[in-house]
């Protein structure tokens, strides 16, 4: 599938250059394709994907969160802890095992927004979920609707990359590592 945004085109260009430069021996590189990192600590930003973290982070901190897309939107996630693990593992990987295809899609959790919210409910209860307000935003939805929803990270898994098994684990990781008490 061709990239639908300038950001996607730039990522594709970078991967192609990295693969070509590795093939030519300029360096020995590896490109890792990260899922959307969730739950990101700190304040929300203006990224179209920011709400994926916001609908978990804000309620866990007693704040209202805005949900700009329908609850049946499916997306691919991994925690910041998993992302750091991906980078550490990639830095120590024997690249001969990777072969000539130098871009790897990292494992993650594919789930709907509703499944994210249910994981929040399981961990933090109905009071947290009540802080999520559905407020459709056509601009955000126009961006998000073009994003891939599922991936096949078998190559990365075969090389030892690991992520959470479900979204509840992502919520629990945020609580354990980043929630301000």
N, C-alpha and C positions, 0 to 999 in steps of 0.2 A: 504494500500500500504506500502510495506517495504521501509525503508530509502535507498536512493541511494548513500549517502555519509557518511563519518565518523561523520561529524557534525550532520547530521540527526539522525544517530544511537545514538549519545551521548544525543541528545535532547529526543529521545524516552526512553532511559534508565532513564534519570532524571525524566521524567513524571511518569514512572512506579514506581520508588522508592518513589517519593513524594506521589503517591496514596497509596502505600503499607504502608508507615510510617504514613500517616494520618489515614488509616484504623486501624492500630495497636495502635493508640493513642500517638505515640511519639511526634507528633505535629499536628496542624490543618492547612494543606497547600492547596494552589491552584496554578496550573500552567496555565499561560496565554500564548497562542500562538500568537505572534505578526505578523502582516503582515510586509512586507519590509517597513522600515521607510524611508519616502521620503517626502519632500526634506530635506536631512540632511545638516545642516550648516557646514561651515568650508571647509577644503581642502578634495579633493578626497582621498580615501584610496585604498588599493589593493584588497578589497573584490570583488568577481565576480558581486555582485549586485550594486556596486558603481555607475555604469553608469546610473542607474535609477534616481538617484539624480543629477548626473553630467549634464545630458542633459537638465535639468531645471536650476539648480543653476549657472552653468558656463555662459550660454547665458544671464541670468538676471544680471550677473556681468560683461557683456561685453567681455567674454572670449569664445574661441572656445571649443566645447565639442565633444568628440569622441563617436559615437554610434557603439558598436561592434556586435550588433545582428540585425536581420531583424525587420522591423517596425511592423510586424504582431505578434510579441511575446507578449503574454498576461501575466500579473502578478498582484499580490495583494498588495495594498499599504495603508498606513495610515500616517498621518503627525506626527512629533515629539510631537506636542500638543496633538493629540489623544492618542499617546502612554503614555504620562504622565498622561492623564486622565484615561486610562485603569488601570495603576498602583495605582492611588489614589482610584479609585472605588473598585478595588480588595481588597485593604487594609481595606475597611470599610464594605465589603460584609458579610452578614450572611451566613456562609458556610453550614449551615443546608439546605439552599435553593438550594445549588449546588448538594447535594447528594454525592454518592460514586464515580462518574466520575469526578475527580478533575482537568482535563485538559479542558480548554475552548479555542476555537478558536475565536479570536477577530474579530469584523467587520472591513471592509476596502472597498477599491474601486478596483474592478477588471477591468483592462483596458489594451489595447494594447499600445505599445510604440507610435504608430501613434496617438492614442487618447491623450496620454501625450503631444505629440508635438502640437496637435491642441489646447489643453488647454493653452499651453504656447503661441501659436499664438493669441488666444482670449484675453489673458491678456496683452501680451507684444509686439505683432505685428510680422511682417515678418522679421524685422531686427534681432530680437532675434533668430528666427528659422533658419535664414541663418547661424548662428554660429555653427549649429550642422552638423558634418561631418560623414557620413556613412563610417565606416572602419571595415569590418567584421573581427572578431577574433574567429577562430574555437575553441580555448581553452575555451573562455568564453561561446560560444554557446553550447559546449559539456556539460558544467555545467548547464546552464540555461534551456536547453531543458528538463531536468529531474525534474524541479521544478513544483509543483502544480500551477494551474492557477486560480482556483476558489475554494471557500470554502462555507460552510453552517454554518454561525455563529448564528443560531437562538437561541441556548441556551444562548449565551452571550448577545444577544440583549434582550431576555426575562428577563435577570438579570440586565438590565439597562446600559450595555456597549454601547457607541455610537462612531461613527467615521464620517468622511466626507461622503457626498452623491455622490460626483463626483470628478474627478481629478482637475478640475478648482479650487475647494475649497482648495485643497492641495497646489496648486501654490499660491493662494491668501494668505493662511496662512503663507507660507514661506516669501512672500513679506512683510507682516505685521509684522512678528515676528523676522525674521532673516536676511533679505537683508540689507547689509551695504549700506547706502546712501551716 
